[in-house]
C-alpha cells in the first residue's frame, strides 16, 4: 500500500513537471516523462558523487 501511495505522489509530481514543460495530452506525457526520468536520475547522482569527493579532500 505504501509503495502504491509513493508511486502516486511521484506520478503526480511528474505530471506537474510535464504540464509546466509542455502542453501535451496526458497519455503522451506519461510515456515521455518515463523516458526523461532516467537521465534525470543520473544527473542527480553526479552532483552527489562530486560532493562526496569534495568532502574526502576536505578531510
PDBQT receptor file of N, H, CA, C and O in Angstrom, charges set to zero:
ATOM      1  N   UNK A   1       0.844  -1.204   0.000  1.00  0.00    +0.000 N 
ATOM      2  CA  UNK A   1       0.000   0.000   0.000  1.00  0.00    +0.000 C 
ATOM      3  C   UNK A   1       0.876   1.250   0.000  1.00  0.00    +0.000 C 
ATOM      4  O   UNK A   1       0.598   2.212  -0.716  1.00  0.00    +0.000 OA
ATOM      5  N   UNK A   2       1.942   1.229   0.812  1.00  0.00    +0.000 N 
ATOM      6  H   UNK A   2       2.169   0.447   1.393  1.00  0.00    +0.000 HD
ATOM      7  CA  UNK A   2       2.829   2.401   0.876  1.00  0.00    +0.000 C 
ATOM      8  C   UNK A   2       3.491   2.643  -0.473  1.00  0.00    +0.000 C 
ATOM      9  O   UNK A   2       3.609   3.782  -0.926  1.00  0.00    +0.000 OA
ATOM     10  N   UNK A   3       3.924   1.551  -1.113  1.00  0.00    +0.000 N 
ATOM     11  H   UNK A   3       3.828   0.626  -0.745  1.00  0.00    +0.000 HD
ATOM     12  CA  UNK A   3       4.587   1.697  -2.419  1.00  0.00    +0.000 C 
ATOM     13  C   UNK A   3       3.637   2.354  -3.411  1.00  0.00    +0.000 C 
ATOM     14  O   UNK A   3       4.025   3.255  -4.154  1.00  0.00    +0.000 OA
ATOM     15  N   UNK A   4       2.389   1.893  -3.416  1.00  0.00    +0.000 N 
ATOM     16  H   UNK A   4       2.074   1.160  -2.813  1.00  0.00    +0.000 HD
ATOM     17  CA  UNK A   4       1.396   2.455  -4.335  1.00  0.00    +0.000 C 
ATOM     18  C   UNK A   4       1.238   3.943  -4.070  1.00  0.00    +0.000 C 
ATOM     19  O   UNK A   4       1.195   4.739  -5.008  1.00  0.00    +0.000 OA
ATOM     20  N   UNK A   5       1.151   4.323  -2.811  1.00  0.00    +0.000 N 
ATOM     21  H   UNK A   5       1.185   3.677  -2.049  1.00  0.00    +0.000 HD
ATOM     22  CA  UNK A   5       0.963   5.734  -2.459  1.00  0.00    +0.000 C 
ATOM     23  C   UNK A   5       2.162   6.549  -2.950  1.00  0.00    +0.000 C 
ATOM     24  O   UNK A   5       1.993   7.623  -3.528  1.00  0.00    +0.000 OA
ATOM     25  N   UNK A   6       3.363   6.036  -2.718  1.00  0.00    +0.000 N 
ATOM     26  H   UNK A   6       3.499   5.163  -2.249  1.00  0.00    +0.000 HD
ATOM     27  CA  UNK A   6       4.571   6.737  -3.165  1.00  0.00    +0.000 C 
ATOM     28  C   UNK A   6       4.540   6.886  -4.680  1.00  0.00    +0.000 C 
ATOM     29  O   UNK A   6       4.879   7.945  -5.208  1.00  0.00    +0.000 OA
ATOM     30  N   UNK A   7       4.135   5.834  -5.381  1.00  0.00    +0.000 N 
ATOM     31  H   UNK A   7       3.859   4.974  -4.952  1.00  0.00    +0.000 HD
ATOM     32  CA  UNK A   7       4.083   5.880  -6.843  1.00  0.00    +0.000 C 
ATOM     33  C   UNK A   7       3.114   6.969  -7.289  1.00  0.00    +0.000 C 
ATOM     34  O   UNK A   7       3.381   7.689  -8.251  1.00  0.00    +0.000 OA
ATOM     35  N   UNK A   8       1.991   7.088  -6.589  1.00  0.00    +0.000 N 
ATOM     36  H   UNK A   8       1.774   6.503  -5.808  1.00  0.00    +0.000 HD
ATOM     37  CA  UNK A   8       1.013   8.120  -6.948  1.00  0.00    +0.000 C 
ATOM     38  C   UNK A   8       1.632   9.503  -6.797  1.00  0.00    +0.000 C 
ATOM     39  O   UNK A   8       1.469  10.359  -7.666  1.00  0.00    +0.000 OA
ATOM     40  N   UNK A   9       2.333   9.718  -5.709  1.00  0.00    +0.000 N 
ATOM     41  H   UNK A   9       2.466   9.023  -5.003  1.00  0.00    +0.000 HD
ATOM     42  CA  UNK A   9       2.956  11.024  -5.463  1.00  0.00    +0.000 C 
ATOM     43  C   UNK A   9       3.953  11.329  -6.573  1.00  0.00    +0.000 C 
ATOM     44  O   UNK A   9       3.986  12.440  -7.101  1.00  0.00    +0.000 OA
ATOM     45  N   UNK A  10       4.768  10.332  -6.924  1.00  0.00    +0.000 N 
ATOM     46  H   UNK A  10       4.741   9.429  -6.494  1.00  0.00    +0.000 HD
ATOM     47  CA  UNK A  10       5.766  10.521  -7.982  1.00  0.00    +0.000 C 
ATOM     48  C   UNK A  10       5.066  10.838  -9.297  1.00  0.00    +0.000 C 
ATOM     49  O   UNK A  10       5.470  11.748 -10.021  1.00  0.00    +0.000 OA
ATOM     50  N   UNK A  11       4.003  10.075  -9.605  1.00  0.00    +0.000 N 
ATOM     51  H   UNK A  11       3.674   9.336  -9.017  1.00  0.00    +0.000 HD
ATOM     52  CA  UNK A  11       3.269  10.306 -10.854  1.00  0.00    +0.000 C 
ATOM     53  C   UNK A  11       2.703  11.725 -10.872  1.00  0.00    +0.000 C 
ATOM     54  O   UNK A  11       2.792  12.422 -11.883  1.00  0.00    +0.000 OA
ATOM     55  N   UNK A  12       2.126  12.146  -9.760  1.00  0.00    +0.000 N 
ATOM     56  H   UNK A  12       2.054  11.580  -8.939  1.00  0.00    +0.000 HD
ATOM     57  CA  UNK A  12       1.560  13.498  -9.699  1.00  0.00    +0.000 C 
ATOM     58  C   UNK A  12       2.651  14.536  -9.924  1.00  0.00    +0.000 C 
ATOM     59  O   UNK A  12       2.459  15.504 -10.659  1.00  0.00    +0.000 OA
ATOM     60  N   UNK A  13       3.794  14.326  -9.286  1.00  0.00    +0.000 N 
ATOM     61  H   UNK A  13       3.950  13.539  -8.689  1.00  0.00    +0.000 HD
ATOM     62  CA  UNK A  13       4.903  15.265  -9.429  1.00  0.00    +0.000 C 
ATOM     63  C   UNK A  13       5.356  15.312 -10.884  1.00  0.00    +0.000 C 
ATOM     64  O   UNK A  13       5.578  16.388 -11.439  1.00  0.00    +0.000 OA
ATOM     65  N   UNK A  14       5.491  14.133 -11.499  1.00  0.00    +0.000 N 
ATOM     66  H   UNK A  14       5.311  13.259 -11.048  1.00  0.00    +0.000 HD
ATOM     67  CA  UNK A  14       5.913  14.071 -12.902  1.00  0.00    +0.000 C 
ATOM     68  C   UNK A  14       4.896  14.796 -13.777  1.00  0.00    +0.000 C 
ATOM     69  O   UNK A  14       5.267  15.530 -14.693  1.00  0.00    +0.000 OA
ATOM     70  N   UNK A  15       3.619  14.587 -13.491  1.00  0.00    +0.000 N 
ATOM     71  H   UNK A  15       3.318  13.991 -12.747  1.00  0.00    +0.000 HD
ATOM     72  CA  UNK A  15       2.572  15.237 -14.282  1.00  0.00    +0.000 C 
ATOM     73  C   UNK A  15       2.702  16.752 -14.157  1.00  0.00    +0.000 C 
ATOM     74  O   UNK A  15       2.577  17.472 -15.147  1.00  0.00    +0.000 OA
ATOM     75  N   UNK A  16       2.950  17.232 -12.947  1.00  0.00    +0.000 N 
ATOM     76  H   UNK A  16       3.051  16.647 -12.142  1.00  0.00    +0.000 HD
ATOM     77  CA  UNK A  16       3.126  18.678 -12.744  1.00  0.00    +0.000 C 
ATOM     78  C   UNK A  16       4.302  19.178 -13.577  1.00  0.00    +0.000 C 
ATOM     79  O   UNK A  16       4.190  20.190 -14.269  1.00  0.00    +0.000 OA
ATOM     80  N   UNK A  17       5.414  18.479 -13.510  1.00  0.00    +0.000 N 
ATOM     81  H   UNK A  17       5.504  17.657 -12.947  1.00  0.00    +0.000 HD
ATOM     82  CA  UNK A  17       6.591  18.887 -14.272  1.00  0.00    +0.000 C 
ATOM     83  C   UNK A  17       6.258  18.904 -15.760  1.00  0.00    +0.000 C 
ATOM     84  O   UNK A  17       6.594  19.856 -16.466  1.00  0.00    +0.000 OA
ATOM     85  N   UNK A  18       5.603  17.859 -16.230  1.00  0.00    +0.000 N 
ATOM     86  H   UNK A  18       5.331  17.086 -15.657  1.00  0.00    +0.000 HD
ATOM     87  CA  UNK A  18       5.248  17.770 -17.645  1.00  0.00    +0.000 C 
ATOM     88  C   UNK A  18       4.356  18.934 -18.054  1.00  0.00    +0.000 C 
ATOM     89  O   UNK A  18       4.559  19.533 -19.110  1.00  0.00    +0.000 OA
ATOM     90  N   UNK A  19       3.372  19.254 -17.226  1.00  0.00    +0.000 N 
ATOM     91  H   UNK A  19       3.207  18.767 -16.368  1.00  0.00    +0.000 HD
ATOM     92  CA  UNK A  19       2.463  20.353 -17.551  1.00  0.00    +0.000 C 
ATOM     93  C   UNK A  19       3.240  21.657 -17.665  1.00  0.00    +0.000 C 
ATOM     94  O   UNK A  19       2.990  22.454 -18.569  1.00  0.00    +0.000 OA
ATOM     95  N   UNK A  20       4.172  21.875 -16.761  1.00  0.00    +0.000 N 
ATOM     96  H   UNK A  20       4.375  21.228 -16.026  1.00  0.00    +0.000 HD
ATOM     97  CA  UNK A  20       4.945  23.116 -16.768  1.00  0.00    +0.000 C 
ATOM     98  C   UNK A  20       5.824  23.180 -18.016  1.00  0.00    +0.000 C 
ATOM     99  O   UNK A  20       6.051  24.254 -18.575  1.00  0.00    +0.000 OA
ATOM    100  N   UNK A  21       6.318  22.007 -18.448  1.00  0.00    +0.000 N 
ATOM    101  H   UNK A  21       6.134  21.135 -17.994  1.00  0.00    +0.000 HD
ATOM    102  CA  UNK A  21       7.235  21.990 -19.592  1.00  0.00    +0.000 C 
ATOM    103  C   UNK A  21       6.492  22.133 -20.920  1.00  0.00    +0.000 C 
ATOM    104  O   UNK A  21       6.900  22.917 -21.777  1.00  0.00    +0.000 OA
ATOM    105  N   UNK A  22       5.403  21.380 -21.093  1.00  0.00    +0.000 N 
ATOM    106  H   UNK A  22       5.072  20.743 -20.397  1.00  0.00    +0.000 HD
ATOM    107  CA  UNK A  22       4.725  21.409 -22.392  1.00  0.00    +0.000 C 
ATOM    108  C   UNK A  22       3.261  21.034 -22.243  1.00  0.00    +0.000 C 
ATOM    109  O   UNK A  22       2.892  20.281 -21.342  1.00  0.00    +0.000 OA
ATOM    110  N   UNK A  23       2.426  21.565 -23.134  1.00  0.00    +0.000 N 
ATOM    111  H   UNK A  23       2.725  22.177 -23.866  1.00  0.00    +0.000 HD
ATOM    112  CA  UNK A  23       1.002  21.236 -23.134  1.00  0.00    +0.000 C 
ATOM    113  C   UNK A  23       0.758  20.066 -24.074  1.00  0.00    +0.000 C 
ATOM    114  O   UNK A  23       0.504  20.261 -25.262  1.00  0.00    +0.000 OA
ATOM    115  N   UNK A  24       0.834  18.851 -23.543  1.00  0.00    +0.000 N 
ATOM    116  H   UNK A  24       1.040  18.692 -22.578  1.00  0.00    +0.000 HD
ATOM    117  CA  UNK A  24       0.611  17.667 -24.374  1.00  0.00    +0.000 C 
ATOM    118  C   UNK A  24      -0.457  16.802 -23.730  1.00  0.00    +0.000 C 
ATOM    119  O   UNK A  24      -0.700  16.913 -22.528  1.00  0.00    +0.000 OA
ATOM    120  N   UNK A  25      -1.100  15.941 -24.512  1.00  0.00    +0.000 N 
ATOM    121  H   UNK A  25      -0.902  15.851 -25.488  1.00  0.00    +0.000 HD
ATOM    122  CA  UNK A  25      -2.102  15.031 -23.936  1.00  0.00    +0.000 C 
ATOM    123  C   UNK A  25      -1.486  14.185 -22.825  1.00  0.00    +0.000 C 
ATOM    124  O   UNK A  25      -0.317  13.808 -22.903  1.00  0.00    +0.000 OA
ATOM    125  N   UNK A  26      -2.267  13.892 -21.801  1.00  0.00    +0.000 N 
ATOM    126  H   UNK A  26      -3.216  14.199 -21.738  1.00  0.00    +0.000 HD
ATOM    127  CA  UNK A  26      -1.741  13.152 -20.646  1.00  0.00    +0.000 C 
ATOM    128  C   UNK A  26      -1.129  11.821 -21.072  1.00  0.00    +0.000 C 
ATOM    129  O   UNK A  26      -0.073  11.440 -20.567  1.00  0.00    +0.000 OA
ATOM    130  N   UNK A  27      -1.773  11.114 -21.985  1.00  0.00    +0.000 N 
ATOM    131  H   UNK A  27      -2.631  11.423 -22.395  1.00  0.00    +0.000 HD
ATOM    132  CA  UNK A  27      -1.253   9.813 -22.425  1.00  0.00    +0.000 C 
ATOM    133  C   UNK A  27       0.175   9.934 -22.918  1.00  0.00    +0.000 C 
ATOM    134  O   UNK A  27       1.048   9.179 -22.491  1.00  0.00    +0.000 OA
ATOM    135  N   UNK A  28       0.417  10.877 -23.812  1.00  0.00    +0.000 N 
ATOM    136  H   UNK A  28      -0.293  11.490 -24.159  1.00  0.00    +0.000 HD
ATOM    137  CA  UNK A  28       1.767  11.072 -24.357  1.00  0.00    +0.000 C 
ATOM    138  C   UNK A  28       2.724  11.482 -23.244  1.00  0.00    +0.000 C 
ATOM    139  O   UNK A  28       3.856  11.004 -23.177  1.00  0.00    +0.000 OA
ATOM    140  N   UNK A  29       2.259  12.365 -22.379  1.00  0.00    +0.000 N 
ATOM    141  H   UNK A  29       1.339  12.753 -22.434  1.00  0.00    +0.000 HD
ATOM    142  CA  UNK A  29       3.097  12.890 -21.300  1.00  0.00    +0.000 C 
ATOM    143  C   UNK A  29       3.686  11.753 -20.465  1.00  0.00    +0.000 C 
ATOM    144  O   UNK A  29       4.891  11.709 -20.219  1.00  0.00    +0.000 OA
ATOM    145  N   UNK A  30       2.818  10.832 -20.032  1.00  0.00    +0.000 N 
ATOM    146  H   UNK A  30       1.839  10.867 -20.232  1.00  0.00    +0.000 HD
ATOM    147  CA  UNK A  30       3.268   9.746 -19.163  1.00  0.00    +0.000 C 
ATOM    148  C   UNK A  30       4.448   9.011 -19.794  1.00  0.00    +0.000 C 
ATOM    149  O   UNK A  30       5.453   8.767 -19.126  1.00  0.00    +0.000 OA
ATOM    150  N   UNK A  31       4.335   8.660 -21.060  1.00  0.00    +0.000 N 
ATOM    151  H   UNK A  31       3.519   8.858 -21.603  1.00  0.00    +0.000 HD
ATOM    152  CA  UNK A  31       5.410   7.918 -21.729  1.00  0.00    +0.000 C 
ATOM    153  C   UNK A  31       6.666   8.778 -21.787  1.00  0.00    +0.000 C 
ATOM    154  O   UNK A  31       7.767   8.297 -21.520  1.00  0.00    +0.000 OA
ATOM    155  N   UNK A  32       6.497  10.049 -22.136  1.00  0.00    +0.000 N 
ATOM    156  H   UNK A  32       5.603  10.439 -22.353  1.00  0.00    +0.000 HD
ATOM    157  CA  UNK A  32       7.666  10.935 -22.257  1.00  0.00    +0.000 C 
ATOM    158  C   UNK A  32       8.343  11.096 -20.898  1.00  0.00    +0.000 C 
ATOM    159  O   UNK A  32       9.563  10.975 -20.791  1.00  0.00    +0.000 OA
ATOM    160  N   UNK A  33       7.560  11.365 -19.874  1.00  0.00    +0.000 N 
ATOM    161  H   UNK A  33       6.569  11.463 -19.961  1.00  0.00    +0.000 HD
ATOM    162  CA  UNK A  33       8.137  11.581 -18.542  1.00  0.00    +0.000 C 
ATOM    163  C   UNK A  33       8.948  10.367 -18.110  1.00  0.00    +0.000 C 
ATOM    164  O   UNK A  33      10.025  10.514 -17.532  1.00  0.00    +0.000 OA
ATOM    165  N   UNK A  34       8.434   9.157 -18.387  1.00  0.00    +0.000 N 
ATOM    166  H   UNK A  34       7.559   9.037 -18.856  1.00  0.00    +0.000 HD
ATOM    167  CA  UNK A  34       9.170   7.948 -18.002  1.00  0.00    +0.000 C 
ATOM    168  C   UNK A  34      10.538   7.936 -18.670  1.00  0.00    +0.000 C 
ATOM    169  O   UNK A  34      11.540   7.612 -18.032  1.00  0.00    +0.000 OA
ATOM    170  N   UNK A  35      10.583   8.287 -19.948  1.00  0.00    +0.000 N 
ATOM    171  H   UNK A  35       9.769   8.550 -20.466  1.00  0.00    +0.000 HD
ATOM    172  CA  UNK A  35      11.856   8.279 -20.672  1.00  0.00    +0.000 C 
ATOM    173  C   UNK A  35      12.780   9.360 -20.123  1.00  0.00    +0.000 C 
ATOM    174  O   UNK A  35      13.983   9.143 -19.976  1.00  0.00    +0.000 OA
ATOM    175  N   UNK A  36      12.217  10.515 -19.823  1.00  0.00    +0.000 N 
ATOM    176  H   UNK A  36      11.240  10.691 -19.942  1.00  0.00    +0.000 HD
ATOM    177  CA  UNK A  36      13.038  11.630 -19.329  1.00  0.00    +0.000 C 
ATOM    178  C   UNK A  36      13.558  11.315 -17.923  1.00  0.00    +0.000 C 
ATOM    179  O   UNK A  36      14.634  11.772 -17.540  1.00  0.00    +0.000 OA
ATOM    180  N   UNK A  37      12.789  10.530 -17.154  1.00  0.00    +0.000 N 
ATOM    181  H   UNK A  37      11.914  10.159 -17.465  1.00  0.00    +0.000 HD
ATOM    182  CA  UNK A  37      13.152  10.276 -15.758  1.00  0.00    +0.000 C 
ATOM    183  C   UNK A  37      14.516   9.609 -15.631  1.00  0.00    +0.000 C 
ATOM    184  O   UNK A  37      15.243   9.879 -14.675  1.00  0.00    +0.000 OA
ATOM    185  N   UNK A  38      14.877   8.743 -16.573  1.00  0.00    +0.000 N 
ATOM    186  H   UNK A  38      14.286   8.523 -17.349  1.00  0.00    +0.000 HD
ATOM    187  CA  UNK A  38      16.151   8.012 -16.443  1.00  0.00    +0.000 C 
ATOM    188  C   UNK A  38      17.340   8.974 -16.472  1.00  0.00    +0.000 C 
ATOM    189  O   UNK A  38      18.154   8.938 -15.549  1.00  0.00    +0.000 OA
ATOM    190  N   UNK A  39      17.479   9.827 -17.482  1.00  0.00    +0.000 N 
ATOM    191  H   UNK A  39      16.817   9.856 -18.231  1.00  0.00    +0.000 HD
ATOM    192  CA  UNK A  39      18.607  10.761 -17.486  1.00  0.00    +0.000 C 
ATOM    193  C   UNK A  39      18.587  11.668 -16.253  1.00  0.00    +0.000 C 
ATOM    194  O   UNK A  39      19.642  11.985 -15.703  1.00  0.00    +0.000 OA
ATOM    195  N   UNK A  40      17.413  12.079 -15.823  1.00  0.00    +0.000 N 
ATOM    196  H   UNK A  40      16.556  11.821 -16.269  1.00  0.00    +0.000 HD
ATOM    197  CA  UNK A  40      17.321  12.966 -14.658  1.00  0.00    +0.000 C 
ATOM    198  C   UNK A  40      17.939  12.301 -13.438  1.00  0.00    +0.000 C 
ATOM    199  O   UNK A  40      18.680  12.939 -12.690  1.00  0.00    +0.000 OA
ATOM    200  N   UNK A  41      17.638  11.017 -13.233  1.00  0.00    +0.000 N 
ATOM    201  H   UNK A  41      17.036  10.498 -13.841  1.00  0.00    +0.000 HD
ATOM    202  CA  UNK A  41      18.200  10.300 -12.087  1.00  0.00    +0.000 C 
ATOM    203  C   UNK A  41      19.722  10.325 -12.153  1.00  0.00    +0.000 C 
ATOM    204  O   UNK A  41      20.389  10.563 -11.146  1.00  0.00    +0.000 OA
ATOM    205  N   UNK A  42      20.266  10.082 -13.332  1.00  0.00    +0.000 N 
ATOM    206  H   UNK A  42      19.725   9.890 -14.151  1.00  0.00    +0.000 HD
ATOM    207  CA  UNK A  42      21.724  10.066 -13.481  1.00  0.00    +0.000 C 
ATOM    208  C   UNK A  42      22.295  11.444 -13.144  1.00  0.00    +0.000 C 
ATOM    209  O   UNK A  42      23.326  11.547 -12.480  1.00  0.00    +0.000 OA
ATOM    210  N   UNK A  43      21.633  12.483 -13.597  1.00  0.00    +0.000 N 
ATOM    211  H   UNK A  43      20.795  12.400 -14.136  1.00  0.00    +0.000 HD
ATOM    212  CA  UNK A  43      22.120  13.844 -13.339  1.00  0.00    +0.000 C 
ATOM    213  C   UNK A  43      22.128  14.126 -11.839  1.00  0.00    +0.000 C 
ATOM    214  O   UNK A  43      23.042  14.772 -11.327  1.00  0.00    +0.000 OA
ATOM    215  N   UNK A  44      21.108  13.641 -11.142  1.00  0.00    +0.000 N 
ATOM    216  H   UNK A  44      20.365  13.117 -11.558  1.00  0.00    +0.000 HD
ATOM    217  CA  UNK A  44      21.027  13.881  -9.699  1.00  0.00    +0.000 C 
ATOM    218  C   UNK A  44      22.155  13.131  -8.991  1.00  0.00    +0.000 C 
ATOM    219  O   UNK A  44      22.691  13.613  -7.993  1.00  0.00    +0.000 OA
ATOM    220  N   UNK A  45      22.514  11.955  -9.504  1.00  0.00    +0.000 N 
ATOM    221  H   UNK A  45      22.078  11.564 -10.314  1.00  0.00    +0.000 HD
ATOM    222  CA  UNK A  45      23.571  11.156  -8.874  1.00  0.00    +0.000 C 
ATOM    223  C   UNK A  45      24.920  11.859  -8.991  1.00  0.00    +0.000 C 
ATOM    224  O   UNK A  45      25.702  11.860  -8.040  1.00  0.00    +0.000 OA
ATOM    225  N   UNK A  46      25.196  12.449 -10.138  1.00  0.00    +0.000 N 
ATOM    226  H   UNK A  46      24.561  12.448 -10.910  1.00  0.00    +0.000 HD
ATOM    227  CA  UNK A  46      26.521  13.039 -10.386  1.00  0.00    +0.000 C 
ATOM    228  C   UNK A  46      26.905  14.082  -9.328  1.00  0.00    +0.000 C 
ATOM    229  O   UNK A  46      27.990  13.977  -8.756  1.00  0.00    +0.000 OA
ATOM    230  N   UNK A  47      26.066  15.077  -9.045  1.00  0.00    +0.000 N 
ATOM    231  H   UNK A  47      25.184  15.162  -9.509  1.00  0.00    +0.000 HD
ATOM    232  CA  UNK A  47      26.436  16.061  -8.023  1.00  0.00    +0.000 C 
ATOM    233  C   UNK A  47      26.740  15.386  -6.684  1.00  0.00    +0.000 C 
ATOM    234  O   UNK A  47      27.648  15.812  -5.971  1.00  0.00    +0.000 OA
ATOM    235  N   UNK A  48      25.988  14.338  -6.337  1.00  0.00    +0.000 N 
ATOM    236  H   UNK A  48      25.250  13.992  -6.916  1.00  0.00    +0.000 HD
ATOM    237  CA  UNK A  48      26.229  13.640  -5.076  1.00  0.00    +0.000 C 
ATOM    238  C   UNK A  48      27.657  13.105  -5.053  1.00  0.00    +0.000 C 
ATOM    239  O   UNK A  48      28.363  13.254  -4.056  1.00  0.00    +0.000 OA
ATOM    240  N   UNK A  49      28.080  12.483  -6.148  1.00  0.00    +0.000 N 
ATOM    241  H   UNK A  49      27.506  12.361  -6.958  1.00  0.00    +0.000 HD
ATOM    242  CA  UNK A  49      29.438  11.940  -6.214  1.00  0.00    +0.000 C 
ATOM    243  C   UNK A  49      30.455  13.072  -6.075  1.00  0.00    +0.000 C 
ATOM    244  O   UNK A  49      31.463  12.924  -5.384  1.00  0.00    +0.000 OA
ATOM    245  N   UNK A  50      30.193  14.189  -6.724  1.00  0.00    +0.000 N 
ATOM    246  H   UNK A  50      29.374  14.310  -7.285  1.00  0.00    +0.000 HD
ATOM    247  CA  UNK A  50      31.126  15.323  -6.650  1.00  0.00    +0.000 C 
ATOM    248  C   UNK A  50      31.224  15.809  -5.209  1.00  0.00    +0.000 C 
ATOM    249  O   UNK A  50      32.318  16.078  -4.713  1.00  0.00    +0.000 OA
ATOM    250  N   UNK A  51      30.080  15.922  -4.537  1.00  0.00    +0.000 N 
ATOM    251  H   UNK A  51      29.191  15.704  -4.940  1.00  0.00    +0.000 HD
ATOM    252  CA  UNK A  51      30.086  16.393  -3.151  1.00  0.00    +0.000 C 
ATOM    253  C   UNK A  51      30.885  15.416  -2.293  1.00  0.00    +0.000 C 
ATOM    254  O   UNK A  51      31.652  15.836  -1.427  1.00  0.00    +0.000 OA
ATOM    255  N   UNK A  52      30.710  14.116  -2.528  1.00  0.00    +0.000 N 
ATOM    256  H   UNK A  52      30.087  13.775  -3.232  1.00  0.00    +0.000 HD
ATOM    257  CA  UNK A  52      31.444  13.108  -1.769  1.00  0.00    +0.000 C 
ATOM    258  C   UNK A  52      32.940  13.284  -1.947  1.00  0.00    +0.000 C 
ATOM    259  O   UNK A  52      33.692  13.208  -0.975  1.00  0.00    +0.000 OA
ATOM    260  N   UNK A  53      33.381  13.517  -3.173  1.00  0.00    +0.000 N 
ATOM    261  H   UNK A  53      32.770  13.578  -3.962  1.00  0.00    +0.000 HD
ATOM    262  CA  UNK A  53      34.811  13.703  -3.441  1.00  0.00    +0.000 C 
ATOM    263  C   UNK A  53      35.321  14.948  -2.718  1.00  0.00    +0.000 C 
ATOM    264  O   UNK A  53      36.399  14.925  -2.125  1.00  0.00    +0.000 OA
ATOM    265  N   UNK A  54      34.547  16.037  -2.767  1.00  0.00    +0.000 N 
ATOM    266  H   UNK A  54      33.671  16.056  -3.248  1.00  0.00    +0.000 HD
ATOM    267  CA  UNK A  54      34.968  17.277  -2.112  1.00  0.00    +0.000 C 
ATOM    268  C   UNK A  54      35.119  17.049  -0.609  1.00  0.00    +0.000 C 
ATOM    269  O   UNK A  54      36.064  17.548   0.002  1.00  0.00    +0.000 OA
ATOM    270  N   UNK A  55      34.205  16.306  -0.018  1.00  0.00    +0.000 N 
ATOM    271  H   UNK A  55      33.437  15.901  -0.514  1.00  0.00    +0.000 HD
ATOM    272  CA  UNK A  55      34.264  16.046   1.425  1.00  0.00    +0.000 C 
ATOM    273  C   UNK A  55      35.539  15.268   1.736  1.00  0.00    +0.000 C 
ATOM    274  O   UNK A  55      36.214  15.555   2.725  1.00  0.00    +0.000 OA
ATOM    275  N   UNK A  56      35.872  14.293   0.906  1.00  0.00    +0.000 N 
ATOM    276  H   UNK A  56      35.323  14.059   0.103  1.00  0.00    +0.000 HD
ATOM    277  CA  UNK A  56      37.079  13.493   1.129  1.00  0.00    +0.000 C 
ATOM    278  C   UNK A  56      38.304  14.398   1.129  1.00  0.00    +0.000 C 
ATOM    279  O   UNK A  56      39.176  14.268   1.987  1.00  0.00    +0.000 OA
ATOM    280  N   UNK A  57      38.368  15.308   0.173  1.00  0.00    +0.000 N 
ATOM    281  H   UNK A  57      37.659  15.414  -0.525  1.00  0.00    +0.000 HD
ATOM    282  CA  UNK A  57      39.531  16.203   0.070  1.00  0.00    +0.000 C 
ATOM    283  C   UNK A  57      39.623  17.084   1.320  1.00  0.00    +0.000 C 
ATOM    284  O   UNK A  57      40.716  17.308   1.840  1.00  0.00    +0.000 OA
ATOM    285  N   UNK A  58      38.486  17.580   1.801  1.00  0.00    +0.000 N 
ATOM    286  H   UNK A  58      37.598  17.398   1.378  1.00  0.00    +0.000 HD
ATOM    287  CA  UNK A  58      38.485  18.453   2.981  1.00  0.00    +0.000 C 
ATOM    288  C   UNK A  58      39.080  17.708   4.173  1.00  0.00    +0.000 C 
ATOM    289  O   UNK A  58      39.888  18.260   4.920  1.00  0.00    +0.000 OA
ATOM    290  N   UNK A  59      38.671  16.445   4.345  1.00  0.00    +0.000 N 
ATOM    291  H   UNK A  59      38.015  15.997   3.738  1.00  0.00    +0.000 HD
ATOM    292  CA  UNK A  59      39.186  15.660   5.478  1.00  0.00    +0.000 C 
ATOM    293  C   UNK A  59      40.631  15.315   5.181  1.00  0.00    +0.000 C 
ATOM    294  O   UNK A  59      41.286  14.656   5.988  1.00  0.00    +0.000 OA
TER     295      UNK A  59
